[in-house]
């Protein structure tokens, strides 16, 4: 079909019509059919032989044009295309006077290729849809004025103005304003995300309701959207091991078929007394039905459909090989922080001692933590603010690495931290308070902070990184998808990790790990159980991600290290995407092997039938091309996979 592209000039939209192979190829297929019909009618009415021959030759030219072009290109690379078998069979049919049957072969073959092209085009729409997410022009602030520039002309440091309903043209940081952003096109996450000043916005996301200014942080060629488009394009070009094997085997197979048919044609009349014309015709049928077209297309039809489906859901496979590898995985190893948990600590328990109010305990702890930038301090201050408390500023402050903080307010010392800190400052905690801290630690409450002001013990506060609400359900879904073992690898304390593992249903937990420990454990798990998928953030877990059978970076939208490190990138932080990816990979492998088995069975049946009872060339062509179209359609079913 024709394609339209547009450019903007002086505010007007101008359209240019591009005529390409998508117009010419179906036209040639139609002309081939017209030639077959015309040739048949001319034979019936006894048309002049010269005119009939001209029509027949023209029909062959139209029917074989694209096949011959592919054959010539392949021969220049010193390879053999399966198209060569079809063209040789058609020429052989013409040689024995079966022009009409040869033309039917070329028509059905070219029609089949055309239908395959249209069907496979659906798998490329993921890239087309992504390309459409980026506006062509953008409003840039120049002083007090707004000027419209092509998106490629915008530079890092420019300020872009966004109105409600605008697509974000480039990665950047919000300077002014706030808005709700639909990021589903990149991450697959259906819920909009509210963002304000200082937040990062990504090219291709939709600003739903805010008027804001964005400072451009990356040029168009390096935006997250551009990199996703590049990865999807590269993934569709990279082949799985099965596909690579079939492509290599195709060369030897095609040459072998040509050689076998040549022997068949030569030896039949010599040893069995079969008339040469009859034997030659059967050889042309054999050349047709033995062609491995369905087998060759069976794998890419499935892989490209799966990769396109995954891209729409915010799951990026960096090639068919990684899609294939994930289907073999027996163990999924999770980093805890940011994958099984939200990656941000929260206050879970505030336990004042008798005679101490919760507000008094919180006020003292928040005062001591107020100058700290530690994530635990931020969690405490956030919790205090949610309770309507405004912390006082301490007069003195000291952070003691790994243990807690000391502060002074109105002449009293406030100490907040571990039991070890209390001993360090000369005030060992009372047994009852220690027992309560131990109980919370045993329940996996994360970091338990004891608090003391002056000579009074106030109580304790527990802060932990909460597990995701759906973590247990998604781990169960992984088991249902065929994963044998789920393992947690974390640098957190053993008690916290083991308590969380019990709540989530994790099979094994390894705590207190450094990055090199995770790398070692991935190797051990693979030796004990089989292929391992490592799920992490793509930064701290980079060695383990690289060593695993499948490295999966989760929540990687806008994260450079995650986009580069992992084999599979989950753009959102939805745990369900992991189960979806595993399910898709396994379904893909089933369809791949269905296609391979079906394609091989059709070839075997048609070859045996040709050698025994004999198959007319048109029937052989229908069987051959029909099987090719069926395996393509079977692969396209993966576009509808929902998990």
N, C-alpha and C positions, 0 to 999 in steps of 0.2 A: 504494500500500500504506500501511498505517498506520505511524506513526512513534512510537517510545517515547523519552521523555526521563526522566531520574531526578534526584532531589535527595536529599541526605542530611540527616536531622534526627534528633537524639538517637541517632546511630549506626545508624539504620535506613534502608533503601533503599525509597523509595516511587516508584511508577511512575504516570505520567500518560499517558493515551492521547490523542493529538492527531489529530483527523480533519481532513484538508485535501484539497486538489485531487487529491492522489495516490490518494485513496480515491474521490472523487466522479467524476473523469474516466473511469476505467475502468468505473465503474458506469453512467455515461451511455452509454458505447460499447456495453455489454452491453444496455442498455435499447433502444438504437437497433436492434440486431440482433433483439431480441425483438419490437420493433414491426414490423420488416420481415416476420418470419415470421408474426406474428399477422395482419397486413394481407393477406398472401398467402392464408392459410387462410380468412379472412373473405370474400375475393372469391370463392373456390371454392365456399363453402357458401351464397353469396348473402345475406350479413348485411345488416342495415338500413343504408342509405346514410349516415345521420347518425352511426351508431356507427363505421362504417368510416372516415368523414372524421375523427372524433375521434382514432382510433388513428393515422391518417396524420399529422395535425397534431402529435400528441404525439411521434411518431417524429422528425419534423423538428425539434421543439424540443430533444429530447435530442441529436440528431446535430449540431445547429448551435450549441449553447449556447456552447461555448468559442470557436468561430470568430467568432460575433457579438460576444462580449465583446472579442476582440482587434480586430475591425473598429471597434467604437465607440471604443475607446481610441486607435486610430490616427487616426480621423477627428477626434477632439478635438485631436490634434497636427497636424492638417491634412496627414496622410499617408494613403496607400492601402496596405492590406494585401493580399497575394495571396489571403488567405482570402476576400476579397470576391468574387473570381471564382468560387470554389467555391459560395458561398452563392447568388449570382445564378444560376448554372447550375442548382442544385437548385430554386430558386423558378421558374425558367423551365420546368423539366421538369414541375413541379406545374401550372403554368399550362396546359400542353397535355395535361394528364391523365395524364402519366407519373409518377405519385406514387411508384411502387415504384422506378423507376430513379433518381429524385432522392434517395430515401431510401438506396439502395445507394451513391450518390455520397457522401452525408454520412457514412454508416457507414465506408466505406473511407478517406475523408479523415480522419475523427476517429481511426480505428484507426491510420492511418499516423502522425498526430501523436503519439498515445500511445506507439507503438513508438519513434519518434524521441526522445521525452522519456526513456524508459527507457534507450535506448542512450546518449544524451548524458550521462545521470546518471553513467555510468562515468567520464567525463572529469572530473567534479567530485569524485570520491572522493579525489583527491590532497589537496584542502583538508580533507575530512572526516577523512582519516587523520592529517593534521598537527594538527587540532584535538584529536584523541584522544591526542596525545602529551603534553598538558599535564594534570597531575593537577588535580582539583577542589579538594583541600584539601592543606595542608602543615603539617608539624610545626615550630613556631618555638620557640626557646629564650627563656624569660623567667626570668632568674636560673638557678636549678637545675632549674626545671620545664620540661616540654615541653607546649605547648598546640597544639591543632589549629585552624587558621584557614582560611577560604576563601582561595584563592590571590590573589584580587583585593584582599584586606585586608592582604596582606604589604607592608611598606614598605622602601624602600632603607635599608640599614644593619641590618635584622633578620638574625638568624642562624638558618639553616634546618638541621635535622638530617636527614641522608640515611642510610638503611639499605641493605644489599645488595638489589638488585632494584628500587629506587625509580627512578622517572623524575625527572629534575631539573625542578623546577617553574618556576624563574626563573633568569635569568642571574646569575652570581655568581663569587666567588673563594674557593677552598678555604682555610679558616682552620686546620683540624686534620684530620689523617688523609690517606689516599690511597686511590685506587681505579682500577679499569679501567673506561673509559667507552665504550659503544657509541654512536658518533655517526652511524651509517649513515643514520638517518632524516633528518638534516639535510644531511650531506655526501655521502652515497652511498658513503663509504669503509667497506669491510666489516671491516677490522681494528680491534679495540678500541685505545683510546689510554690509556696509563698516565699518571695525573696525581697530583700531590702538592700540598703547601702552596704557596700563591701562584699556582697555575694557575687559569685561567679555565674555568668550566664553563657550558654553554649549556642553556637550557630545552629540554626535549624529548629530551635525550640520556639514556641508561640507565646508571645506576650498577650495575655488574655484581657487585662483590665488596667494596666498602669501606664502613666506617662512618665518616662524616666530617661536619664542620660547614662550611657554606657561608655566606659573607657576601653578602647580596643586593646587587647593583650596579645593577639596573634594575627598575622596576615591571613588572607583567605586560603592560601595554599597550605597553611599549617593548622587550620582550625580542626577541632575534634570531628566535625562533620566531614571535612575533606579527608581526614585520615580514616574514618569509618568507610567512606566510599572507596578509598584505595584498598583497604583490607578486604572488603567484600569482592572487589574486582579481582584482586590477587587470589583470593580463596577460590573463586570460580575457575581460575586458571591452573591452580595447583591440583595435582592428581593424587588420588588415593592409591595405595599399593595395588589393589585389585585392578584399578583402571590402568595403571602404568604397565602391569603385567599383560593385560589384554592388548594394549597398544603395541607392545613389543612383539607379542605372539601374532598379531594381525599381519605383520610384514612376512613372517615365515609361512603363515597359513595361506596367504594370498598367492605367494610364489608356488607353494606346494600344490594348491588347487589347479593353478595354470599348468604346472608340470604333469599332474595326474590326469587332467582332461586331455592334454596333448597325447599322452600314452594311450589313454582310452580310445581316442579317435584313430590312432595309428594301428594299435594292436587288434582292435575288433575285427576289421576286415581281413587282416592277415591270418589270424588264428581261428576265428569263429565263422568266417564266411559271411559276415553281416554286410549288406550293401553300404558303401561308403557314405552316401547321402543320408541314409537313415541313421547310421552310427554317428555321423557328424552332428546331425540335428539333436540327437540324444545327448551328445557331449555339450552342446550349447545349453540345453536344459540343466545339465549337471553343473555347468559353470555358474548358472544363475542361482540354483537352489543351495549350492555349497557356499555361497558368499556369506560372510559373517556379519552383515550389516546390523542385524538385531543384537548380536552379541556385543559388537563394538559400542553401540549407543546405549546398551542396557545400564551400564554403570554411571556415565555422566548424566543421563536423564534423571536418575534418582538423586545423585549427589548435588547437582545444581539446584534442583527443586528444594532439597532439604536446606541448603545454605541460604537460599532466598527466603524461605519460610522463617528460618532462625533470625535473619537480619531484620525482618519485620517485627520480631519480638524482642529486639535488643540483645540478641545473643550472636556474637561474631565468631565463627569458626575460621581459623586462619588456613583453610584448605581442606580438601576432601580427606587427606590423610588423618587429620585430627578428628574429623567426624567419625572416621572408621575406627581410630584408636579408642575413642570414648566408648564405643559399643563393647569393647573388650574389658572395660574396667570392672574389677571385682571389689575394690576398696575405695571409699571416698574419705580422704583425710582433710579435716577442717582446721584452719587456724581459728582460734576462738574469737579474738577481738575484731569486731567489725564484720564478722561473717555469721557466726552463731549468735553474736550479741550486736547491739546497736553501735558499739564503738564509742559511747559517751557515758561516763559514770553518772549515777543518780543516787541520791540519798534514799535508803530503803528503810532504815530504822533510826529513831531517836528515842533513847532510853534514859530518862533522867532518874537519879537516885531519889529515894524517899525524901520529901521535904524540898525538892528542887522542881520548879516548873519547867515544862518543855520550852517555853519562850526564853527563860533565863539561860538554859543550856544552849539553845540555838544562838542567842545573842552573843554569848561568850565565845563560842566556837567560830561564828562568823566574824567577829571582831579580830580574832587571832589570824584567821585565814584571809582577811580582806586584802592585804597587799600581795598575796601570793598569786602567781599565774599558773600554778599546777592545776591539772584537770579536776582533781579531787576538790581543791579549794573552790574552783568555779562551780562545781556541782553543789557544794554546801551553800555558797552565796545565792545561787539560783533558787534553792529550796527555801532559804530564809526569806528571800524576796516574795516567793509564792505565799508565804505565811504573813506577809505584811510587815516584815522586820527590815529596818534599815541599819546595817551594821555601823558601829562607831569605828573611827580610825584609831589604831593603836599608836601609842607614843613611841614605842620601840618594837622592832620586829626582827626575828632571826629564823631562817629556815635551816633545819638540820637534816641534811640529805639522807633520805631513806628512812627517817624516823618520824618527822613531824615538824611543828613550828613552836616557837616561844614568842610571846608578845607581852607588852606591859601597857596597862590602861589604868589611869587614876591611882597610880602607886601600887597596883596589884599585878602580879605575874599571872599570865594565862598560858597554860601548856596544853597543847592538843597533839596527840600522836600515839605511837605504839607503846606497849608495856615496856619495851626496851628503852624508849625515850624517858619514860617516867623514872626508871632506875638510873639512867644517865644523869638526870637532874637532881637525883637524891630523894625522890618521892615514890617508892615502890607502891604500886596499886594495891588496894585492899583485895583480899581473896574473893569476896562476893562479886566485885566488879570484874575481876579477871575471869571468874567462872562464867559470867554473862557474856563477856567478850569471846571466850572459847566456844560457848554454845552457838553464838551467831556465826563464828568462823566455821564451825562444823556444818552449819546449814548452807555454807557457801555464800555468805553475805559480803564477800569481797574484803575491802579494807575496813577494819574496825578501829575507830579513833577514840581513845580515852580523853576526858577533858577535866582539867583542874583549874580553879581560879583562887589565887591566894592560898589559903590553908584549907579550902573546901574542895572535895571531890564532887563534880557536878553530874557525871554520867558518861554515856558514850554515844557515838554516832557511827552508823554503818553506811558505807558507800560502795556501790558495786555497779559494774557494767551489766545492765539487764539483758537476758537472752531475748531474742526476738519472739514475739507472741506465737508465731507459727512454726518455730524451730522444731519442736517435737513432732508435729504433724508432717513436716517436710522430710524429716529423717525417716519417718515411717514410710512415706511415699517412695523414698529412695530404695528402701528394702523391697517394696512391692515391685519396683522397676527392675529388680534383679541384682542389686548391690548386696554383697555378702557381709561386709564389715564396714561400720562407720566409726572413724577414729578422730579424736580431738588432739591437736598438737598446740600447746600454748606455753608462753613464758610466764604465765600467772602461777600463783601458789598452788600446790597440790590439793589442799583442802577445798579451795574455791572451785578448781577445775573438776574435781571428783564429784562434788555436790551438784554442779551443773550437769555433768555427764549423766548422773542418776536421773535428774529431772527430765532430760531430753531423750534418754534411751540410747546414749552412745555406748558402743561396745568396748572401746578401749580409750584410755586417756593418758597422755604423757605431758607432764607439767614441768615448769621451771626450765624451759628449753631456750637455748640460743639458736640463731639461724643455722649454724653448722650442725646442731643437734637434730633439727627438723630435716635437714638434708640427709643425715645418716639414717634417720628413722624411716624416711620414704623408701630408701633402698632396702631396709630390713622388712618393711611391710610387703614390698613387691616380692621379695624372696619367699616370704611365708605364705602369702595369700594369692599373689598374682598381680596383674596390672593395677596401678594406683592413680587416682585423680586427686591432685592437691588443690584445695580451694583456699585462696588467700587474697591479700590486697595488692599483690604485685610489687611491693616495695620491700618490706622486711622479709617476705617469704620468697624472694626471687630465687635463691638457690634451690629451695625445695620445689618451686614451680617448674624450674628448668629440668630438674632430675626426674620428676614424675612422668608417668606414661602420658597423662593429660594434665597440663597446668591450667587452672581456671582462675582468672582474676575476677573478683566480684565487686560490683558497685564502682565500675571503672570509668564512668562518664567524666571526661576531662582529665583523667589521671594519666600522665605520660608514661610513667613506669609500668603501669598495668597494661596499657595498650601495647607496649613493646615486649613485655616479658612473657606473657602467657600464650598458650596455644589456643585457648578459648576465652573470650572476653564477655562478661556479663555487664552490660552497661548500667543496669539498675542494681540495687542492693536487695532484690527480691530473692529469697531462698528458693522459691518455687521454680525459678529459672534453671536451677541446677537439675532438678528432677525432669523438667521439660527437655533440657538438652540431652540428658541420658536417655530418656524415652525416645526422642527423635533419632538419636544415633542408632539405637537398637532397631527401631522400625525401618530406618534407612537400610541397614544391613540385611534385614529380612527381604525387603523389596529388591535390593541388588541381587541377592541369590535367587529369588523367584525369577527375576528377569534372565539371569544367566542360565538357569535350568530350563526355562521355557524356550529361550533362543536356541540352545544346543539341541533340545529335543526336536524342535521343528526342523532344524538342519538335518539331523539324523534320519527322521521319518521321510523327508522329501528326497534325500539322497538314496535311501534304500528303495523307495518307491520308483524313482527314476531308473535305477539299475535293474529292477525286477519287472514290474508291470508296465513301466513307461509312463511318463507324465507329460502332457502337452505343455509347451512353453508358456502360454498364458496362465495355465493353472499353477505352474511353478512360480511364476512372477507374483501372482496373487498371494500364494502361500508365503513367499519370501517377504514381500513388502507389507503384507498384513501383520506378520509377526513383528516387524520393525516398528510399525505404528503402535501395536499393542504394548510393547515394552516401554515406549515413550509415554503413553497414556498411564501405564501403571506407575512409572516414576513420578509423573505429575501429581499423583494422589498425595504426595508428601507436601504439596503446597497447602493442602487443607488440614494438615496435622495440627491438633490443638493441645495434645498432651493430656 
